[in-house]
Protein backbone atom coordinates (compact mmCIF):
# COMPACT_ATOMS: atom_id res chain seq x y z
CA UNK A 1 0.00 0.00 0.00
CA UNK A 2 1.30 3.43 -0.91
CA UNK A 3 2.03 5.61 2.09
CA UNK A 4 -0.25 8.65 2.55
CA UNK A 5 0.94 11.90 1.02
CA UNK A 6 1.73 14.22 3.89
CA UNK A 7 3.09 17.69 4.30
CA UNK A 8 5.29 17.52 7.37
CA UNK A 9 6.55 20.32 9.56
CA UNK A 10 8.98 19.37 12.31
CA UNK A 11 7.14 21.35 14.95
CA UNK A 12 4.72 20.89 17.77
CA UNK A 13 3.09 24.23 18.42
CA UNK A 14 2.54 25.30 21.99
CA UNK A 15 0.61 28.41 22.86
CA UNK A 16 -0.32 30.02 26.15
CA UNK A 17 -3.96 31.02 25.93
CA UNK A 18 -5.95 33.74 27.62
CA UNK A 19 -9.24 32.17 26.61
CA UNK A 20 -9.76 29.45 29.21
CA UNK A 21 -12.69 29.66 31.56
CA UNK A 22 -12.54 25.97 32.45
CA UNK A 23 -12.36 24.83 36.04
CA UNK A 24 -8.76 24.16 37.12
CA UNK A 25 -7.35 26.31 34.32
CA UNK A 26 -5.16 29.29 35.22
CA UNK A 27 -6.09 32.25 32.99
CA UNK A 28 -3.22 34.14 31.38
CA UNK A 29 -3.48 37.85 30.72
CA UNK A 30 -3.31 38.84 27.07
CA UNK A 31 -0.10 40.75 27.69
CA UNK A 32 1.61 37.50 28.70
CA UNK A 33 0.54 35.43 25.67
CA UNK A 34 3.60 33.78 24.16
CA UNK A 35 4.50 31.04 21.74
CA UNK A 36 7.20 28.40 21.96
CA UNK A 37 8.26 25.60 19.68
CA UNK A 38 9.74 22.17 20.30
CA UNK A 39 10.78 19.41 17.93
CA UNK A 40 8.05 16.99 16.91
CA UNK A 41 5.73 16.51 13.93
CA UNK A 42 2.60 18.30 12.77
CA UNK A 43 0.74 16.52 9.97
CA UNK A 44 -1.06 19.19 7.99
CA UNK A 45 -2.14 17.45 4.82
CA UNK A 46 -4.49 14.78 3.66
CA UNK A 47 -3.81 11.18 2.79
CA UNK A 48 -4.68 10.14 -0.75
CA UNK A 49 -5.20 6.90 -2.63
CA UNK A 50 -4.09 5.89 -6.12
CA UNK A 51 -6.47 2.92 -6.16
CA UNK A 52 -9.12 2.95 -8.87
CA UNK A 53 -12.53 3.79 -7.41
CA UNK A 54 -15.55 1.59 -7.99
CA UNK A 55 -18.71 2.85 -9.70
CA UNK A 56 -19.98 4.24 -6.41
CA UNK A 57 -16.79 6.27 -5.90
CA UNK A 58 -15.10 3.92 -3.44
CA UNK A 59 -12.03 1.73 -3.82
CA UNK A 60 -13.56 -0.84 -1.48
CA UNK A 61 -16.98 -1.65 -0.08
CA UNK A 62 -15.48 -2.66 3.24
CA UNK A 63 -12.76 -1.61 5.64
CA UNK A 64 -10.84 -4.37 7.40
CA UNK A 65 -11.21 -3.98 11.17
CA UNK A 66 -7.62 -3.54 12.22
CA UNK A 67 -5.42 -1.13 14.11
CA UNK A 68 -4.52 1.91 12.02
CA UNK A 69 -1.11 3.49 12.49
CA UNK A 70 -0.98 7.21 13.12
CA UNK A 71 1.40 9.93 14.24
CA UNK A 72 3.39 9.26 17.40
CA UNK A 73 1.85 10.78 20.50
CA UNK A 74 3.53 11.47 23.83
CA UNK A 75 1.73 10.40 27.02
CA UNK A 76 -0.70 12.96 28.40
CA UNK A 77 0.95 14.89 31.20
CA UNK A 78 -0.59 14.81 34.67
CA UNK A 79 -1.71 18.44 34.30
CA UNK A 80 -3.05 18.25 30.73
CA UNK A 81 -6.29 17.24 29.02
CA UNK A 82 -6.27 15.94 25.44
CA UNK A 83 -8.94 16.48 22.81
CA UNK A 84 -9.20 14.65 19.51
CA UNK A 85 -11.12 16.74 16.97
CA UNK A 86 -12.74 14.67 14.23
CA UNK A 87 -14.46 16.14 11.20
CA UNK A 88 -17.38 14.17 9.72
CA UNK A 89 -16.99 12.28 6.44
CA UNK A 90 -17.97 13.28 2.92
CA UNK A 91 -21.59 14.44 2.55
CA UNK A 92 -24.13 14.32 -0.25
CA UNK A 93 -24.17 17.96 -1.34
CA UNK A 94 -27.81 19.13 -1.56
CA UNK A 95 -27.03 20.87 -4.85
CA UNK A 96 -25.97 17.63 -6.55
CA UNK A 97 -23.59 18.45 -9.40
CA UNK A 98 -24.05 22.11 -8.52
CA UNK A 99 -22.13 22.29 -5.22
CA UNK A 100 -23.89 24.67 -2.86
CA UNK A 101 -23.21 25.93 0.65
CA UNK A 102 -25.20 24.09 3.30
CA UNK A 103 -23.61 25.03 6.63
CA UNK A 104 -25.80 23.93 9.53
CA UNK A 105 -28.32 22.10 7.32
CA UNK A 106 -28.68 18.45 8.35
CA UNK A 107 -27.31 16.87 5.18
CA UNK A 108 -26.53 13.16 4.92
CA UNK A 109 -23.21 11.42 4.58
CA UNK A 110 -22.40 9.70 1.30
CA UNK A 111 -21.51 6.01 1.29
CA UNK A 112 -17.87 7.03 1.09
CA UNK A 113 -18.41 9.46 3.98
CA UNK A 114 -19.77 6.65 6.14
CA UNK A 115 -16.68 4.53 5.41
CA UNK A 116 -14.43 7.49 6.17
CA UNK A 117 -16.17 7.87 9.54
CA UNK A 118 -15.60 4.17 10.25
CA UNK A 119 -11.89 4.59 9.45
CA UNK A 120 -11.62 7.47 11.94
CA UNK A 121 -13.36 5.32 14.54
CA UNK A 122 -10.96 2.46 13.87
CA UNK A 123 -7.95 4.72 14.43
CA UNK A 124 -9.38 6.03 17.71
CA UNK A 125 -10.19 2.58 19.10
CA UNK A 126 -6.59 2.34 20.30
CA UNK A 127 -7.01 5.56 22.33
CA UNK A 128 -8.51 5.47 25.82
CA UNK A 129 -11.31 8.03 25.74
CA UNK A 130 -13.13 9.43 28.74
CA UNK A 131 -15.92 11.17 26.80
CA UNK A 132 -17.27 11.00 23.25
CA UNK A 133 -18.96 14.24 22.18
CA UNK A 134 -20.64 15.40 18.99
CA UNK A 135 -22.52 18.13 17.22
CA UNK A 136 -26.30 17.54 17.12
CA UNK A 137 -26.23 17.17 13.31
CA UNK A 138 -26.72 13.61 12.04
CA UNK A 139 -23.47 13.50 10.02
CA UNK A 140 -21.47 14.18 13.18
CA UNK A 141 -23.55 11.85 15.35
CA UNK A 142 -22.92 9.03 12.85
CA UNK A 143 -19.18 9.56 13.18
CA UNK A 144 -19.37 9.71 16.97
CA UNK A 145 -21.31 6.44 17.01
CA UNK A 146 -18.54 4.81 14.97
CA UNK A 147 -16.03 5.90 17.61
CA UNK A 148 -18.32 4.56 20.33
CA UNK A 149 -18.91 1.26 18.51
CA UNK A 150 -15.19 0.62 18.16
CA UNK A 151 -14.82 1.23 21.91
CA UNK A 152 -16.89 -1.84 22.71
CA UNK A 153 -16.16 -1.61 26.41
CA UNK A 154 -17.60 1.90 26.56
CA UNK A 155 -21.06 2.08 28.10
CA UNK A 156 -21.19 5.86 28.08
CA UNK A 157 -23.79 7.86 26.20
CA UNK A 158 -22.80 10.32 23.51
CA UNK A 159 -22.59 13.87 24.78
CA UNK A 160 -24.30 16.26 22.37
CA UNK A 161 -23.23 19.91 22.40
CA UNK A 162 -25.25 22.43 20.32
CA UNK A 163 -22.19 24.68 20.45
CA UNK A 164 -20.39 22.26 18.11
CA UNK A 165 -23.01 22.72 15.34
CA UNK A 166 -21.57 23.80 11.98
CA UNK A 167 -21.53 27.47 10.92
CA UNK A 168 -25.03 28.67 10.03
CA UNK A 169 -24.91 30.02 6.47
CA UNK A 170 -28.39 31.54 6.70
CA UNK A 171 -29.69 32.80 3.35
CA UNK A 172 -26.54 31.56 1.63
CA UNK A 173 -27.67 27.94 2.08
CA UNK A 174 -28.47 26.47 -1.31
CA UNK A 175 -26.30 28.97 -3.18
CA UNK A 176 -23.03 28.41 -5.00
CA UNK A 177 -19.94 30.53 -4.39
CA UNK A 178 -20.55 32.18 -7.75
CA UNK A 179 -24.10 33.12 -6.76
CA UNK A 180 -22.88 34.59 -3.47
CA UNK A 181 -19.97 36.38 -5.14
CA UNK A 182 -16.22 36.07 -4.68
CA UNK A 183 -15.90 39.53 -3.13
CA UNK A 184 -18.68 38.81 -0.64
CA UNK A 185 -17.06 35.51 0.37
CA UNK A 186 -13.66 37.16 0.77
CA UNK A 187 -15.16 39.81 3.04
CA UNK A 188 -16.98 37.16 5.04
CA UNK A 189 -13.82 35.07 5.47
CA UNK A 190 -12.00 38.23 6.61
CA UNK A 191 -14.65 38.63 9.36
CA UNK A 192 -16.44 41.64 7.91
CA UNK A 193 -19.59 41.10 9.96
CA UNK A 194 -21.55 43.58 7.83
CA UNK A 195 -21.85 40.89 5.13
CA UNK A 196 -23.13 38.14 7.45
CA UNK A 197 -25.99 36.46 5.57
CA UNK A 198 -29.51 37.01 6.87
CA UNK A 199 -30.36 34.32 9.42
CA UNK A 200 -26.72 33.21 9.53
CA UNK A 201 -23.71 33.87 11.71
CA UNK A 202 -20.21 35.27 11.37
CA UNK A 203 -16.93 33.50 12.11
CA UNK A 204 -16.42 35.49 15.36
CA UNK A 205 -19.91 34.48 16.57
CA UNK A 206 -19.24 30.85 15.62
CA UNK A 207 -15.89 30.81 17.38
CA UNK A 208 -17.34 32.18 20.62
CA UNK A 209 -19.91 29.40 20.90
CA UNK A 210 -17.48 26.69 19.79
CA UNK A 211 -14.89 27.66 22.40
CA UNK A 212 -17.61 27.79 25.06
CA UNK A 213 -18.63 24.22 24.15
CA UNK A 214 -14.98 23.15 24.10
CA UNK A 215 -14.56 24.52 27.61
CA UNK A 216 -17.61 22.57 28.79
CA UNK A 217 -16.09 19.36 27.42
CA UNK A 218 -12.70 20.13 28.97
CA UNK A 219 -14.43 20.85 32.27
CA UNK A 220 -15.69 17.25 32.51
CA UNK A 221 -12.46 15.71 31.17
CA UNK A 222 -10.02 14.79 33.92
CA UNK A 223 -6.36 15.77 33.84
CA UNK A 224 -4.33 12.99 32.26
CA UNK A 225 -7.34 11.86 30.19
CA UNK A 226 -8.54 12.30 26.61
CA UNK A 227 -11.93 12.98 25.05
CA UNK A 228 -13.08 13.25 21.43
CA UNK A 229 -15.51 15.56 19.65
CA UNK A 230 -16.90 14.75 16.20
CA UNK A 231 -18.05 17.89 14.46
CA UNK A 232 -17.43 19.99 11.36
CA UNK A 233 -14.98 21.93 9.23
CA UNK A 234 -15.55 25.39 10.67
CA UNK A 235 -15.89 24.06 14.22
CA UNK A 236 -12.53 22.30 13.98
CA UNK A 237 -10.99 25.41 12.42
CA UNK A 238 -12.26 27.46 15.37
CA UNK A 239 -10.52 25.28 17.96
CA UNK A 240 -7.37 24.72 15.92
CA UNK A 241 -6.88 28.40 15.08
CA UNK A 242 -7.24 29.26 18.76
CA UNK A 243 -4.59 26.68 19.69
CA UNK A 244 -2.21 27.87 16.97
CA UNK A 245 -2.73 31.57 17.72
CA UNK A 246 -4.08 32.18 14.21
CA UNK A 247 -6.46 35.17 14.01
CA UNK A 248 -10.10 34.36 13.30
CA UNK A 249 -9.96 36.31 10.04
CA UNK A 250 -7.31 33.88 8.77
CA UNK A 251 -8.76 30.58 9.96
CA UNK A 252 -10.61 29.89 6.68
CA UNK A 253 -7.21 28.99 5.23
CA UNK A 254 -6.73 26.00 7.56
CA UNK A 255 -6.99 22.70 5.70
CA UNK A 256 -9.15 20.12 7.50
CA UNK A 257 -9.90 17.00 5.45
CA UNK A 258 -13.15 15.05 5.70
CA UNK A 259 -13.03 12.48 8.53
CA UNK A 260 -9.58 13.72 9.54
CA UNK A 261 -8.32 13.90 13.11
CA UNK A 262 -6.61 16.75 14.95
CA UNK A 263 -5.06 16.35 18.40
CA UNK A 264 -4.58 19.15 20.94
CA UNK A 265 -3.43 19.09 24.58
CA UNK A 266 -4.61 21.74 27.06
CA UNK A 267 -2.41 22.21 30.12
CA UNK A 268 -4.31 23.14 33.28
CA UNK A 269 -1.33 24.82 34.97
CA UNK A 270 0.36 26.73 32.17
CA UNK A 271 -2.70 27.21 29.91
CA UNK A 272 -0.56 26.04 26.99
CA UNK A 273 -2.32 24.52 24.01
CA UNK A 274 -0.15 21.97 22.20
CA UNK A 275 -1.12 20.84 18.71
CA UNK A 276 0.37 17.38 18.18
CA UNK A 277 -1.05 16.90 14.70
CA UNK A 278 -3.75 18.34 12.48
CA UNK A 279 -5.90 16.91 9.69
CA UNK A 280 -4.44 13.40 9.93
CA UNK A 281 -6.49 11.10 7.73
CA UNK A 282 -6.10 7.33 8.21
CA UNK A 283 -4.95 5.53 5.06
CA UNK A 284 -7.45 2.76 4.33
CA UNK A 285 -7.50 2.64 0.53
CA UNK A 286 -10.69 4.67 0.14
CA UNK A 287 -11.20 7.03 -2.78
CA UNK A 288 -10.48 10.73 -2.30
CA UNK A 289 -13.55 12.55 -1.03
CA UNK A 290 -15.24 15.47 -2.77
CA UNK A 291 -15.05 18.46 -0.48
CA UNK A 292 -16.30 21.64 -2.13
CA UNK A 293 -18.75 24.19 -0.77
CA UNK A 294 -19.49 23.79 2.92
Secondary structure, 3 states (H helix, E strand, C coil): CCCCCCCEECCEEEEECCCCCCCCCCCCCHHHCCEEEECCCEECCCCCCCCCCCCCCCCCCCCCCCCCCCCCCCCCCCCEEEEEEEECCCECCCCCCCCCCCCCCCCCECHHHHHHHHHHHHHHCCCCCCEEEECCCHHHHHHHHHHHHHCCCCCCCCEECHHHCCCCCHHHCCCCHHHHCHHHHHHHHCCCHHHCCCCCCCHHHHHHHHHHHHHHHHHHCCCCCEEEEEECHHHHHHHHHHHHCCCHHHHHHCCCCCCCEEEEEEECCCCEEEEEEEEECCCCCCCCCCCCCC
